[in-house]
Amino acid sequence: MQGVIPVKGLLLSKAFERLFDLMQPDAEQLRAAIAQTSVVTTQEAVTTVRTDHLEAWTSWDAARREVQQFFYSELAAGNLTTYRRDPATGELLAIGPHHWMAPQLLPEVDDEEPPMFVLKAEFDDWLQGTGLIQGSKGVGKKGKKKRAPDRELAIRALEELFPGGVPDQAVVLNKTVVDQVVKWCREHEPQRKKPSTDTILRAAGRKT
């Protein structure tokens, strides 16, 4: 796995844990509560621990769901890009926002091959934009980082043109994707500035 994740990368699960700690001030207490209910030594303790166990996991699950919902909404909005690395070529493969639009659960362990990750610099910039880091200017825990208008337009066009997700490059060439997005923008948003080729390809997950 270390050969797949670049030095400048951060495993998606580790990025999630960092976000979880920032969004949930009592994260360590939640972890400690779960750890304390994992060992039973006497029959009397069994009944007590089982109650505590249920309460601890109920609180834990609620906290995880809250952070997952926020994280996935940001990924689906294109505010943060995730990647995989081609094990054969070493090329960074961007995962488009459409990948995160279907409801799913974030894996607790990195059991996918090749594993997904974010770039540390991009993740740090994104965190600054959310306002979760003390002293940063952002919209706070419940808000979203504002996207650039041209990227917003490109993502909207891609969602309309490819509701099932942007096809692989072997199926639809980059030039075709760009041409279709530009055409869609001209027809549906003629008064707005058209997104650049690079912006369209980034929104489609084809350019880092």
N, C-alpha and C positions, 0 to 999 in steps of 0.2 A: 504493500500500500504506500509506503514511503516513496517508492519510485514513481508513483502515479501522482501524488500530491506535490506540487512545486513548493519551493521554499517560501514563496510569497503567498501561498494559499493557506486557507484555514478550513478544516473539515466542517461541513455544514452542521453536524451535531455539536461541535465545539462552539461554532458561532451562535447556535441556538442557546446553548447553556450560558454564554456570556450575556445574551439578550435577556434570558430568563432572570439572571441575577440582577440586571439593571431594572427590569420591570417589576420584579417581586422583591421588595426590601426584606421580606422574611424568608427568603429562599433557603438560607442555611438552617433556620429553625424548622422548616418543612422537611428538609433532608434529615435533620437530626431526629425528628419525631418518627420518621419511618424507620430509621436505624434502631431506635430504642424499642420499637415494637416487634423487631425481627427475632428476638431471643426470648424464649420462655423456659423458666427453670422449675416452676411448681404448678400444681393443678389450680391453685387459687389464682396464680398469676395468669393462667391461660384465659380465664373469663375476662379479667381486667384488660389484658393485653389485646384480646380480640376486639374489644370495644374501642380502645385507643388506636388499634390498627385501622379499623374502619374509618374513624374520624381523621386519622392522619392521611390515609390514602384518598379520602374524599376531598380534603383540602388540597392535596397535591395535584390530583387530577383536574380540579377546577382551575388552579393556577396555571397548569401546563396548557390547558385548552385555551385560556385567555391569551397566553403568549403565542401559542401556535396560530390562533386566528389572526392576530396582528401580523405575525411574521409572514404567513402565507398571503395575506392581502397585499403586503408590500412587495413580495416577489411577483405576484400576479399582476400588480400594477406597473411592473418594470422599474421600480425604484431601486432595486438591488439585483444584480445579475449573479446567477450560479453557474458553475462550470463542471465539466468532466475533462479529464486529460486522456488523450488517445494513448494507450499503453505502448503501441507500436511506434508511433511517430513523435509522441511527446507534445503534439499540438493541443492547445487549449480549445475545448469545444464549449461554446456558450449555450446555455439552456434557455430557450425563449420563455417569456412570461406566460405563454399559453400552457406550459407544462404545469403551472401552479394554479390554474383556474378551476380544476376539478377538485372536489373535497377529498382530502387524504390526511393521513397522520404522518407526522415527522418521525422517522425511525429513531429509536433511542440509542441504537448502535449503528456503526457504519458497516452494514452487511451487504451493501450494494457494490457491484463491481462493473465498471470502475466507480469509485466513490465520488459523491458530489462535494464541491467546496466553493467557497467565495474567495476573492482576493482580499488580503488583509487591508490594503490601502482603501479599496472601495468600501469594504465593510465599515472601517473606521469613519470614512466620510459620511456614509449613510447614517451611522449612529449619531454623528454630530447633527445631521439634518433632522433627526427625529426629536431632538431636544432631551433625550434620555440621559446624556452625559452632562453632569453639572457644569454650568458655565457656557454650554453651547446654545446656539440660537436655533430653535426648532419649534415644532408644534406640540411637543409633549407626548405623553404615553398613548393617548387615544387618537392622535392625529396622524396625518400622513405628510411626508415630505413632498413638496410641490414639484411636479415634473416640468421640464421645459415644454413649451407649447408645441414645438415641432415634433418632439418625441411622443407627446400625447396624441397628436394627430396621426402619426405613423402607426402607433399601437391600435388606435381606433380603426384605421383603415385595414390593418392586418386581421383584426378580429372579424370585420365584416367580410373580407375577401376569403379568409381561411378559418371559418368557425370551428373546424376540427383541429386547428393548429397548423402552422406553416409546414408544408411538406419538406422532406429531406432535399438537400441541394442536388442530389442525383436525379430527383424527380422534377423539381422546378428550379431552374437556374437563378442565380442572384439577379441577373439583369431582368428576368421576367418578373420577379417579385418587385423590384424597384419600379419597373414600368407600370405594373398593375396598381401599385400604391399611388404613384404620381397621377395616373389616370383617374383613380377613385377620388383623390383630393381635388382635382380639377372639376370633377362632376358634382361633388357633394359639398366642398368647401372652397369655391373659386376665389373668395375674397381673402383667404388666408395664405400666408407664406408656405410654400411647399417644403416638406422635409428633405434634407440632403440625402444622397445615396448612403453615406456612412450612418446617418441617423436611422434610416429605414432598415439597414442590415443589422444594426445593433438591436433595434426593436424586435427584429425577427430572430434574434439569437444567432446570427451568422457572422458577427464581427465583435471583437473584444475591444 
